[in-house]
């Protein structure tokens, strides 16, 4: 029986990659005039936790300065996103979850300030009482620990859950945690998501294949 739904945040609940790309471009331009292409962003940045990502982007900086750069980038992102739109079908899925008493949890590599900001910007802060922030754990995605932590907080087994992801690190993490993983093709190609371990790839939460899966997993 299905008892829990676990969601990534960026690119899964709402499509934010363009906003993050622009924030990174602003940051890199300010710092050293560096450019960042869409392809580089999708391959090297999307879905990565800030600790590792900023070490890769700024190897010459101290950890303290990298943290300051990460905070600057996230502030640029928040400034660009006063309001955000949930992906099509998400509100329908959350309403179904409430009716069916399914546990809900956000599992994200984003910093907590971003997570709280984004849920407020979508008007969904009340829907997700449980938010797992990978930066607050010993290992972020693509390690399965964030999703295993989400399952623990919901009191759910992996076999009772569905995970929703859009990035390769996220799909890798959810799949490694043993959760049936549904990928949204907002930031990556279906082929890359399937290769990372996704069992179903959809455009949005209105996809009939998702609802057929939910119906099948809800039968006693």
C-alpha positions in Angstrom: 0.0 0.0 0.0 1.2 3.5 -0.8 1.6 5.6 2.4 4.2 8.3 1.5 5.2 10.7 -1.2 8.7 12.3 -1.2 9.5 15.3 -3.4 12.6 17.1 -4.5 12.0 20.8 -4.7 13.7 22.7 -7.5 12.5 21.4 -10.9 10.1 19.0 -9.3 7.6 21.1 -7.3 8.2 24.1 -9.5 10.4 24.8 -12.5 13.2 27.1 -11.2 16.3 26.1 -13.3 16.1 29.3 -15.5 16.1 31.4 -12.3 19.1 29.4 -10.8 21.0 29.7 -14.1 20.6 33.4 -14.2 21.6 33.7 -10.5 24.8 31.7 -11.2 25.5 33.8 -14.3 25.2 37.0 -12.3 27.5 35.6 -9.6 30.2 34.4 -11.9 30.1 37.7 -13.9 30.5 39.6 -10.6 33.3 37.4 -9.5 35.6 36.9 -12.5 33.6 37.5 -15.7 33.1 33.8 -16.3 30.3 32.6 -18.5 28.0 29.6 -17.9 26.2 27.9 -20.7 22.9 26.1 -20.4 24.6 22.8 -21.3 27.3 23.3 -18.5 24.5 24.2 -16.0 22.5 21.0 -16.8 25.6 18.8 -16.8 27.6 20.1 -13.8 25.3 22.3 -11.7 21.7 21.2 -11.6 20.8 19.1 -8.6 24.2 19.4 -6.9 24.6 20.3 -3.2 26.3 23.6 -2.7 29.3 22.4 -0.6 30.7 20.2 -3.4 29.5 22.5 -6.2 31.1 25.7 -4.9 34.3 23.8 -4.2 34.4 22.8 -7.9 33.4 26.2 -9.1 35.8 28.1 -6.9 38.7 25.8 -5.9 41.0 28.9 -5.2 38.7 30.2 -2.5 38.7 29.3 1.2 35.8 27.3 2.6 34.6 30.5 4.3 34.7 32.5 1.1 33.0 29.7 -0.8 30.2 29.7 1.7 29.8 33.5 1.3 29.6 33.0 -2.5 27.0 30.3 -2.1 24.9 32.6 0.2 25.3 35.4 -2.3 24.0 33.2 -5.2 21.0 31.9 -3.2 20.1 35.5 -2.3 20.2 36.4 -6.0 17.9 33.4 -6.6 15.4 34.4 -3.9 15.3 38.0 -5.2 14.4 36.6 -8.6 11.6 34.4 -7.3 9.1 36.4 -5.1 6.3 34.1 -6.4 6.6 30.6 -8.0 4.0 28.4 -9.8 3.6 24.8 -8.8 4.1 22.4 -11.7 0.8 21.4 -13.5 -1.0 18.7 -11.6 0.9 19.2 -8.3 -2.1 20.7 -6.4 -4.3 17.8 -7.6 -1.7 15.3 -6.3 -1.4 17.1 -2.9 -5.2 17.1 -2.6 -5.2 13.4 -3.3 -2.5 12.9 -0.7 -4.6 14.7 1.9 -7.7 12.7 1.2 -5.7 9.5 1.3 -3.7 10.5 4.4 -0.4 10.0 2.7 2.7 11.3 4.4 4.4 14.1 2.5 8.1 15.2 2.7 10.4 17.5 0.7 13.9 16.1 0.3 16.2 18.7 -1.2 19.8 19.7 -1.7 18.8 23.3 -1.5 19.7 25.3 1.6 16.9 25.6 4.2 16.4 29.3 3.5 15.7 28.5 -0.1 13.4 25.6 0.8 11.3 27.8 3.1 11.3 30.7 0.7 10.2 28.5 -2.3 7.4 26.8 -0.3 6.1 30.2 0.8 6.4 31.5 -2.8 4.1 28.6 -4.0 1.8 28.9 -1.0 2.7 25.4 0.0 4.4 25.8 3.4 1.4 24.3 5.2 1.4 21.2 2.9 4.9 20.1 3.8 5.5 20.0 7.5 8.6 17.8 7.0 11.5 19.1 5.0 14.8 17.2 4.8 17.7 19.5 3.8 20.6 17.6 2.6 23.2 20.2 3.7 22.1 19.5 7.3 23.1 15.8 6.9 26.5 14.2 6.6 25.9 13.3 3.0 23.8 15.0 0.3 22.3 13.5 -2.9 23.4 11.5 -4.9 23.9 9.5 -1.6 20.6 7.9 -0.5 20.9 9.3 3.0 18.5 12.3 2.4 15.8 9.9 1.2 16.4 7.4 3.9 16.0 10.2 6.4 12.8 11.3 4.7 11.4 7.8 5.0 12.4 7.6 8.7 10.7 10.9 9.5 7.5 9.7 7.8 7.7 6.3 9.4 7.4 4.7 6.0 9.1 1.9 4.2 10.7 2.4 0.8 8.3 -0.2 -0.6 5.4 2.0 0.5 6.6 5.3 -1.1 7.0 7.1 -4.3 9.8 9.7 -4.9 9.6 12.5 -7.4 12.8 13.9 -8.8 14.2 15.9 -11.8 18.0 15.7 -11.6 20.5 12.9 -12.1 21.8 13.2 -8.5 18.3 13.1 -7.1 17.1 10.2 -9.1 20.3 8.3 -8.2 19.7 9.0 -4.5 16.0 8.1 -4.4 16.6 4.9 -6.4 19.5 3.9 -4.2 17.2 4.3 -1.2 15.0 1.6 -2.7 12.1 4.0 -3.6 10.1 3.7 -6.8 11.3 6.9 -8.5 9.2 9.0 -10.9 11.3 11.6 -12.8 10.0 14.8 -14.2 11.7 15.9 -17.4 11.9 19.5 -16.5 15.7 19.7 -16.5 17.1 16.5 -18.0 16.3 14.3 -20.9 14.2 11.2 -20.3 17.2 9.0 -21.4 19.5 10.5 -18.7 16.8 10.1 -16.0 16.1 6.5 -16.9 19.8 5.7 -17.0 20.2 7.2 -13.5 17.5 4.8 -12.2 14.1 6.4 -12.8 11.3 3.9 -13.3 8.9 6.3 -14.9 9.5 9.7 -16.6 6.7 12.2 -16.9 6.3 15.8 -18.1 4.2 16.9 -15.1 1.8 15.6 -12.4 -1.2 15.4 -14.7 0.4 12.5 -16.7 -2.2 9.6 -16.8 0.6 7.1 -16.3 1.3 8.6 -12.9 -2.3 8.3 -11.8 -2.5 4.7 -13.1 0.6 4.0 -11.0 -0.9 5.7 -7.9 -4.2 3.7 -8.4 -2.3 0.5 -8.7 -0.2 1.2 -5.6 -3.3 2.2 -3.6 -5.1 -1.1 -4.0 -5.0 -3.3 -0.9 
